[in-house]
Amino acid sequence: MNPPPATGTLQTSDTETIRLTNVAARNPRNNETNHFFKAINSTWNTSTKTLSYEPNYHEYDNAPIIRYESSILSNYYPDAEDSPAIPISNQVLVNEETSTITVVALNGSLSTTQTGSVSVEPVPLSAPYEPVEITPEGDAETMTLTIPTKVSPDLMETRTSLTDVSPGPLNETVNITLQGNYTLRTAKIGVGSSTTEPGPRYLTTSEDTVVQQYEEFTVSVRDRFNNPVGDQNVTVTANGSVVGDNSTRVDQSGEVTYTYNGSGEDVNVSIPGGGDEHKVIFDGRSGPDGGNGGNNPDAIEFTNLAEFSANPNSDKFQIKEVQIEDSDSDNDLVRVEFSVTDSSGVEVASRTFRFDNSEEYSPGTINIRDDSYDVKDGEVYTLTVTAYDEDGNSASNNISTPA
């Protein structure tokens, strides 16, 4: 004789918080993402929930509650001594081999009890992942990822691939200490009802912020998960100096593209909000002598770019024997940018020099250092030097060296 069919309850928990502290964007090309991290005091956080299944058998007592929280599936025994939660899966929060942090927040309300199966369809509310290079902020040597979980720190270390785990600031939380640079990927997924999209949080661009006459440039509106905000009623506004309408709604990719009109004025592009993270400023350049614009790299000549070295002991890059000349006889060199990238193409240090119109730029020895980055022995680094003149012309040269 069999007992009646068992029932079970599938439901979401109350709201909890995931927090990443002491975080800064790692040498972003235009520093826009770092404006966002500074606006939130170098502490990224999001609300999340746990999804659990509690069976109700007739003849089997003390069956565990199956919990999915912070990427870990566990068996939770609330009636046993010390109420342990035993991981039955690994975690995908931190991958030390690829130096990647992956955070998926769970949103929505779900509660159902029945004897049969139930289908739960996750809804992407902020996805897919948009990777952001991060590093400990300022003088901090580590970042701390705090997650809600009933799994103890000891079991977290012995049953999953996480290391350097300690008790968190609140009950049923743990801290994961992270040292060095990481790639941060965050997303928000909804289940059940009452799901909410995160909405716009900051404005950024992946492009050079120097624009020439009739050049197109694109900005992207992102949410707090660093993902583009698309298909929402978000308007981006430029303060003039663009062709066509100044105010434009974002497209489904969360982007807006403008064309610079070549007035020579800077373009301030913004979304609603007063902080630096809500705007991007483009350095506008007019065409030569008010003409049709466009870049003439022959107007600038690199006569020497001889020595470039990377020193792991002092964590600095050194450049010698740089010599750049104006070649179109109007003596109007105005800016030189130095950018150092690692073998994966990530910018690790940069420096910009601005000056009045000049016939030649020959500074001697230049040191570039970023306090948040450690020069790695054996890594191959590439220096790119870009020079600009008053007419909007630019030319680049590069050289590579192992540390």
C-alpha positions in Angstrom: 0.0 0.0 0.0 1.4 3.4 -1.0 0.9 6.6 0.9 -1.0 9.5 -0.8 1.1 11.6 -3.3 3.5 14.0 -1.5 3.1 17.7 -1.9 5.9 20.3 -2.1 6.3 24.1 -1.8 8.4 26.1 -4.2 8.9 29.7 -3.1 11.2 32.7 -3.0 12.5 34.2 0.3 12.5 37.7 1.7 14.9 40.2 0.2 18.6 39.9 1.0 21.7 41.8 -0.1 24.8 40.9 -2.1 27.6 43.5 -1.6 31.0 44.1 -3.2 33.1 46.6 -1.3 36.3 48.5 -2.1 35.7 48.3 -5.8 36.9 50.6 -8.6 36.9 50.3 -12.4 40.3 49.2 -13.6 41.7 51.9 -15.9 38.6 52.4 -17.9 39.3 54.1 -21.3 37.2 57.1 -20.6 36.8 56.8 -16.8 33.0 56.8 -17.1 32.4 53.5 -15.2 34.6 54.7 -12.4 32.4 57.7 -12.0 29.6 55.3 -11.3 31.6 53.4 -8.7 32.7 56.6 -7.0 29.0 57.7 -6.9 28.1 54.6 -4.9 31.1 55.0 -2.5 33.1 52.1 -4.1 30.5 49.6 -2.8 28.4 47.8 -5.4 25.3 46.1 -4.0 22.0 44.6 -5.1 19.0 42.9 -3.5 18.4 39.3 -4.2 16.3 36.3 -3.0 16.7 32.6 -2.4 14.6 30.0 -4.3 13.8 27.0 -2.1 11.8 23.7 -2.4 10.4 22.2 0.7 8.9 18.6 0.3 6.1 17.4 2.5 6.3 13.6 2.5 3.9 11.4 4.5 6.2 8.7 5.7 9.7 10.4 5.3 10.5 12.7 8.2 13.1 15.5 8.3 13.7 15.7 4.5 16.0 18.6 3.6 14.8 21.8 2.1 16.6 22.3 -1.2 17.9 25.9 -1.5 19.4 27.8 -4.4 21.2 30.9 -3.2 24.2 32.9 -4.4 24.8 30.3 -7.2 25.0 27.4 -4.7 22.5 24.5 -4.4 22.3 23.1 -0.9 20.4 20.7 1.3 19.2 22.6 4.4 18.2 20.6 7.6 16.4 23.1 9.8 15.5 20.5 12.4 19.0 19.0 12.8 21.6 20.1 15.3 23.1 23.4 14.3 20.7 23.5 11.3 23.4 22.7 8.7 23.1 23.6 5.0 25.2 21.2 3.0 26.3 22.3 -0.6 25.4 19.8 -3.2 26.8 21.8 -6.1 29.9 24.0 -6.8 29.6 27.7 -7.1 30.1 30.1 -10.0 30.5 33.3 -7.9 34.3 33.4 -8.2 36.6 31.7 -10.7 40.1 32.1 -9.6 41.6 30.7 -12.8 40.0 33.4 -15.0 39.8 36.0 -12.2 36.1 36.5 -12.8 33.3 37.4 -10.4 29.8 36.5 -11.5 26.8 37.7 -9.6 23.2 36.9 -10.6 20.5 38.6 -8.5 17.1 36.9 -8.2 14.0 39.1 -8.2 10.3 38.5 -8.1 7.8 36.7 -5.9 6.9 33.0 -6.2 5.0 30.7 -3.9 3.2 27.5 -5.1 2.3 24.2 -3.3 1.1 21.2 -5.3 1.6 17.5 -5.9 2.6 17.7 -9.5 5.5 19.4 -11.3 5.6 23.2 -12.0 7.5 25.1 -14.7 9.4 28.2 -13.7 10.6 30.4 -16.5 13.3 32.8 -15.5 13.0 36.3 -17.1 16.1 38.3 -17.9 15.7 41.7 -16.2 19.3 42.9 -16.8 21.2 40.6 -19.1 23.4 39.4 -20.7 26.6 40.1 -18.8 28.6 43.2 -19.7 32.1 42.5 -18.3 33.8 45.3 -16.4 37.5 45.3 -15.3 37.7 46.1 -11.6 40.4 46.5 -9.0 40.6 47.3 -5.3 39.8 51.0 -4.7 42.5 53.5 -3.7 44.9 52.2 -1.1 42.8 49.0 -0.4 44.6 45.8 -1.2 41.5 43.6 -1.3 37.8 43.6 -2.3 35.2 41.9 -0.2 32.2 40.0 -1.7 29.5 39.5 0.9 26.7 37.0 0.1 23.6 35.8 2.0 23.7 32.0 2.6 22.9 29.4 5.2 26.1 27.5 4.3 28.8 28.1 6.9 32.2 29.5 5.9 33.9 26.1 6.8 31.6 24.1 4.5 31.9 26.8 1.9 35.6 26.2 1.7 35.5 22.4 2.0 32.5 21.7 -0.3 33.0 24.4 -3.0 36.0 25.9 -4.8 35.8 29.2 -2.8 38.8 30.1 -0.7 39.5 32.8 1.9 35.9 32.7 3.3 35.0 34.1 6.7 31.8 35.0 8.6 30.0 38.0 7.2 28.7 41.1 9.1 25.2 39.6 9.6 23.8 36.2 10.5 23.7 33.9 7.6 26.2 35.9 5.5 29.8 35.1 4.5 32.6 37.3 3.3 34.8 36.3 0.4 38.1 38.2 0.3 39.4 38.9 -3.2 42.9 40.2 -4.0 44.1 41.8 -7.2 42.3 42.5 -10.4 39.1 40.8 -11.6 36.5 40.9 -14.3 33.0 41.7 -12.8 29.9 40.3 -14.5 26.5 41.0 -13.0 22.9 40.3 -14.0 19.4 40.3 -12.7 16.9 37.5 -13.3 13.2 37.4 -12.4 10.8 34.6 -11.4 7.1 34.6 -10.6 5.3 38.0 -10.3 6.3 41.5 -9.2 9.6 41.6 -11.1 11.2 45.0 -11.7 13.8 46.2 -14.2 16.7 48.1 -12.7 16.4 51.2 -14.9 19.2 53.6 -16.0 22.1 54.4 -13.7 25.0 55.9 -15.6 26.2 56.9 -19.1 29.4 55.6 -20.7 31.1 55.2 -24.1 33.6 52.7 -25.5 34.9 55.2 -28.0 37.6 57.9 -28.0 36.2 61.1 -26.6 37.9 63.3 -29.1 35.6 63.8 -32.1 36.2 65.4 -35.5 33.9 67.2 -37.8 31.1 64.9 -39.1 32.4 62.0 -37.0 29.8 59.7 -35.5 30.1 58.8 -31.8 28.0 56.5 -29.6 27.0 56.5 -25.9 25.5 53.7 -23.9 23.0 54.0 -21.0 23.7 51.3 -18.4 21.9 50.1 -15.3 23.5 49.3 -11.9 24.4 45.9 -13.2 26.6 47.5 -15.8 24.4 46.2 -18.6 22.9 48.4 -21.4 19.4 49.7 -20.7 17.3 49.0 -23.8 13.7 49.2 -24.8 12.9 51.6 -21.9 11.8 55.2 -22.0 15.2 56.7 -21.5 16.2 59.9 -23.3 19.8 61.0 -23.9 20.5 64.7 -24.5 23.4 66.5 -26.1 24.0 70.2 -25.3 24.4 71.2 -29.0 27.2 70.8 -31.6 25.5 67.8 -33.1 23.7 67.2 -36.4 20.0 66.7 -36.0 18.0 66.3 -32.9 19.8 66.9 -29.6 17.4 64.6 -27.5 17.0 61.0 -28.6 15.6 57.9 -27.0 17.9 54.9 -26.6 17.4 52.0 -29.0 17.0 48.4 -28.0 20.8 48.0 -27.5 20.7 50.9 -25.0 22.7 53.2 -27.3 22.4 56.6 -28.9 24.6 57.7 -31.9 25.2 61.3 -32.7 27.2 63.1 -35.5 29.5 66.0 -34.5 28.9 69.1 -36.5 32.5 70.4 -36.3 31.8 73.6 -34.4 34.9 73.2 -32.3 32.9 73.2 -29.1 32.8 70.3 -26.7 29.7 68.1 -26.6 28.2 67.3 -23.2 26.0 64.3 -23.5 23.8 63.4 -20.5 20.9 61.5 -19.0 18.8 62.8 -16.1 20.8 63.1 -12.9 23.3 65.4 -11.4 26.4 63.3 -10.9 29.5 62.9 -13.1 28.3 59.3 -13.9 25.3 60.8 -15.8 27.3 62.5 -18.5 30.1 62.0 -21.0 32.0 65.0 -22.4 33.4 64.8 -25.9 36.3 67.0 -27.0 35.1 68.5 -30.2 37.4 69.5 -33.0 36.6 71.6 -36.1 38.0 70.9 -39.6 41.2 72.5 -40.8 40.6 76.1 -41.6 36.9 75.5 -41.2 36.9 73.1 -44.1 35.3 69.7 -44.5 37.1 68.1 -41.5 38.6 64.6 -41.4 42.0 63.6 -40.1 45.3 64.2 -41.9 47.8 62.0 -40.1 50.6 63.4 -42.4 50.3 66.7 -40.5 52.1 65.1 -37.5 55.4 63.3 -37.8 57.0 60.9 -35.2 60.7 61.4 -35.7 61.7 59.2 -32.8 60.0 56.7 -30.4 63.0 54.7 -29.4 62.8 53.3 -25.8 60.0 51.9 -23.7 60.5 49.8 -20.6 58.3 48.2 -17.9 59.7 47.8 -14.4 58.0 45.2 -12.1 60.2 46.4 -9.1 59.0 50.0 -9.2 55.6 49.3 -10.9 56.2 52.0 -13.5 56.6 52.4 -17.2 59.3 54.6 -18.7 59.5 56.2 -22.1 62.6 57.9 -23.5 63.5 59.7 -26.7 60.0 60.7 -27.9 60.1 63.4 -30.6 57.0 64.5 -32.5 56.9 67.4 -35.0 54.2 69.4 -36.7 54.5 68.7 -40.4 52.0 71.1 -42.0 54.0 74.2 -41.0 51.4 75.8 -38.7 53.1 74.8 -35.4 49.9 73.7 -33.6 50.6 70.5 -31.7 48.4 70.7 -28.6 48.1 67.3 -26.9 50.0 64.0 -26.6 48.4 60.9 -25.0 50.3 57.9 -23.7 48.5 54.6 -23.2 49.9 51.3 -22.0 48.0 48.0 -22.6 48.8 44.5 -21.5 48.8 41.4 -23.8 45.1 41.1 -23.6 44.5 44.6 -24.8 43.4 46.1 -21.4 44.7 49.6 -20.6 46.8 49.4 -17.4 48.3 53.0 -17.3 47.8 56.3 -19.2 49.0 59.9 -19.1 48.0 63.0 -21.1 50.1 66.1 -21.7 48.4 69.3 -23.0 50.2 72.4 -24.1 49.9 75.6 -26.2 50.5 75.4 -29.9 53.9 74.0 -30.5 56.2 73.1 -33.4 57.7 70.1 -31.6 57.2 67.9 -28.6 60.3 66.3 -27.2 60.0 65.8 -23.4 62.9 63.6 -22.6 62.1 60.9 -20.0 58.5 60.2 -19.1 57.3 57.9 -16.3 53.8 56.5 -16.2 52.5 54.8 -13.1 49.1 53.7 -11.9 49.0 53.0 -8.2 46.2 50.4 -8.6 48.2 48.3 -11.1 51.2 46.0 -10.4 53.6 45.5 -13.4 53.8 41.8 -14.0 57.2 40.2 -14.7 57.2 38.5 -18.1 54.0 40.3 -19.3 54.3 42.0 -22.7 53.2 45.6 -22.7 52.4 47.9 -25.6 52.8 51.7 -25.5 50.6 53.7 -27.9 51.5 57.4 -28.3 48.9 59.6 -30.0 49.5 63.2 -30.9 46.9 65.9 -31.8 47.1 69.3 -33.4 44.7 72.3 -33.2 43.1 71.4 -36.5 41.9 68.0 -35.2 44.5 65.9 -36.9 46.0 63.0 -35.1 48.7 60.4 -35.6 49.7 57.4 -33.5 52.8 55.2 -33.0 53.4 52.2 -30.8 56.1 50.0 -29.4 56.0 46.8 -27.2 58.3 45.4 -24.5 58.4 42.6 -22.0 58.6 43.5 -18.3 
